[in-house]
Amino acid sequence: MMKEAINARLAVIHALMLRDMRTRFGRSYLGYLIAIAWPLTHLVAIVVLTTYANRIMPLGGDPAVFISTGVMPYVLCLYPSRMMGYAIELNKPLFLFPAVKPLDLIVSRGIIEFLTAFVVVFLFFCGAAVAGVDLMPIDIETGATAILATVFFAISVGVLNTIISALFKFWHIIFIIVMLILYMTAGVFLLPTAMPQRVQDVIWYNPLFQCVEWLRSAYYEGYGDAMLSKGYLLSFAVTCLFLGLLGERFIRGKLLSSL
């Protein structure tokens, strides 16, 4: 019975993924390419413009590498977590089908955003190689785990964002403002050690800052020893995921009864 129930849930999630992709991106592959192009273009534009505006970076080597390791976590956090916020809001009519639950919509949208994030990273690395920029980290394992942790954080925040967005329509605007604040205090363009100690003490609690520190630690020897806390980032992500899943449980009845 349990195996049949799991297979049934997986079938529902798979069907929702296909419907979500066709609804958002159209029936052709071109629609999905556009979805990938948005975060990829955002990432490339910031890196290129900032690199050429100031070719002297706080750390030695290629300035494009320093900027990329700061901007990449932001883009990988912004797009998945923001797009997941619409998972329930735009698909409430599907609750007329008894087999569809709010968690199914969250999981299906989360999987799509997870895969999209890695496609964006892959294309960005390939494009950088073509442009003559070596983005391969010194410690490949640390770089890979940093990207995985960043995407996990984004999906966890996305789950919580989905629940809050389903309750408060104005939350989408607040969420963008929050992400911009996190971006501006994440040390994307500046070394945290160059900031006053009081500022360092505050930005340490910024989970996006920890994402940047983790990724840069894979590129620069000894980087992040003073302020990087992997445990804090993962704990923050798990807390967001737990609150999001808990919230889904409590608002499930309200969502279904509002149809």
N, C-alpha and C positions, 0 to 999 in steps of 0.2 A: 504493500500500500504506500509506504513512504517513497519507494522508488518511482511509483506511478505519479505521486504528487509532485515530486521534484521534476520529473520529465514534463509534466503538465505546465509547471511554472516556467521552465526553460523554453517550452514551446510558445508560451504567451510572450515572454520577454523577446524572443527572436522575432515573433510577428510584430511586436511593437517597434523593434529596431528597424525593421524593413519599412513599416508605415511611416515612422519618424523621418527616415532618410528620404523617402519619396515625397512626403509632405513638405519638408524643409528644402530639399535640394532638387526636387523634380525627378523624373524617371530616367534622366540621362546622367552620365558620369560628370558632365560639365557642371551641374549644380553642386556636386560634392567638391569639385575642384575649386569652385568659388568659395565654399566654406573653408577650405584649407588656405586659400589665397589671402583671406582677411587677416588672420593672425600672422601669417608668414610675411605679408607685406608690411604690417605694423612693425614686426621685429626687424626686418631688413631696413626699413626707412629710418628708424631710430638709430640703429647701429651705424649706418652710412653717414647720416647727417651729423651725428655727434662726433664720429671719428674724424671727419674732415673739418669740423668746426674747431676741434682742439686735438691736435695730433700728439700732444704731450700728456701722457697718462701718469697717474700716481705710481704705477708699477712699470718696470721695464718691459721690453718686448713690443709686440704689435698692439697698438691701441685698440684695434678692432676686437681683439680677444678680451681685453678688459671690459669693454662696453658690452660685448655679447654675453659674457658671463653675468652681467648685472641685469640686462634687459630680458634675457631668456626666461628666468624664473617669473618675472612679472607677467609676460605674455602667456606663459604656461599656466599661471594662476588665474589671470583675468578671464580669458575666453571660456575655459571649461566651467568654472564656477558660475560665471554670469549666464551662460547658455543653459546650464542645468536649472537655473532659477525659473525658467519658463516651462519646465517639464509637466507640471500639474496644471498650471494656469491655462495653458493652451490646449490641453487634452482632456478637460473635464467631461465632455460628451462621451468619452470612451468608458466612463464608469457606468453607463447604461448597460454595458455587457458585464454580467456577473463575474466572469473569469478575470476581469482586469481590476487590479488593486493599485492604490497610489504608489506602493513600493515598486511595483512592476515598471511604472513609468519612470521612476527615479533611476532604477538600475539600468534600464534600457538606454536612457539618455546618458547616464554615466559611462557606459561602455563605449558609446559612440564618441563622446568627448575624449575619453582615454585614448582610443585609437587615433583620433584626429590629432591629438597633442603629439604623439610619437611620429606621425607622418610629417608634421610641421618641423619637428626637431631633425628628422632624417633629411628632409629637403634643404633645411637651412645649412646643415653640415656639408651636404653635397654642393650647394651653391657657393659656400665659403671656399671649398676646395678648388672649385672652378675659377674663383676670383683670386686665387693665390693666397688665401688666408688659412693657416693651419690651426684648426680648432680642436685638434685631438689633444686631450689633456695628458699631463705627465702621468697621472694615476687614473687609468681608464675605469677601474672598478669604483673608485670614489666618485668620478664624474657620472657614471651610470646610476649609482645609488642616489646621488644628489638629484638627478632628473626624476628618478622614480619617486623619491620622497616629495619632490615639489608637486608632481602630478597627483600623488596621493593626498597631499594637503589640499590641492585645488578641488579634487573630487569630494573630499570630506566637507570642505566649506560649501561646495555646490549642493550637497545634500541638505545642509542646514539652510542654505539660501533658498532652496526649493520650498521648504516648509514655511519659512517666514514670508516669502513672496506670495504663497497661496493664501495667507491670512491678511497681509497688508499690501495693497496694490502699489502704494508709493515707495515700497522698499527698494525697487529696482534703481531708483535715482539715488537713494541713500547708499546703496551697495557700491555704485560707481564712485561716489565721493569717498567712501571708505577705502576702496582699492587705490584711488589716486593718492590718498594720504599715506597708505602703506608704501606705495611706490616712491614717493618723495622722501620717505624716511628709511629707505632700505639700503642706502649707501651704494646706489647704482653707479654714480659717477665720482664718488669720493671714497677715500679710505676712511673707515671708521676711526682709526687711530689718529687721524688728523683733526677729528672733532673734539670739542671740549668734553671732559669726563662726564659732566652732567648730561650732555646729549647722548653720549655712549650708553649711559645707564638706562636711558629711556628707550632708545631704538633697539636695545637688546631684546626687548619684549615684542618687537615686531616680527612675526613669524616669516614674513617675506624677506626680511633682513637675514634671517637664519638660512633661508633657501639660497640666497646670494652667497653668503659666507661658505656654505657647504660646497656649492659648485666651484667657487674660486679656489677652495682649498685643494681641488684636484689639478689646478693649473699652476699654482705658485707654491713653491716649497716653503713650508712653515706657516702658510697663510691660515688665518682663522684660529690659531692656537689660543689666542687671548679671549675671543668672544663667541666662537662657534659652540652651539649647544644642540647637538642632534636630538638628544632626549627631549628637550623643550619643544622643538618643532614637531616631533612625532607625537608627543603627548597632546599638544595643541590640536593636531589633526585628528587624533583619536577622540578627543573630547567633542570636537565639532561633529564628527561622524555619529558619536553616541547621542548627542543632543538632537541631531537631525532625525535619526531613526526613532528615538523616543517621541519626538514631536509628531512624526508620521503616524505612530501608533495612537496618539491622543486625538489627532485631528481627522483620522480616517473616517469616523462616523459623521463628522460635520461635513466633510467633503462629499460623501456619498448622499447625505440627506439634503444637500443644497441643490441637487439637480432638479 
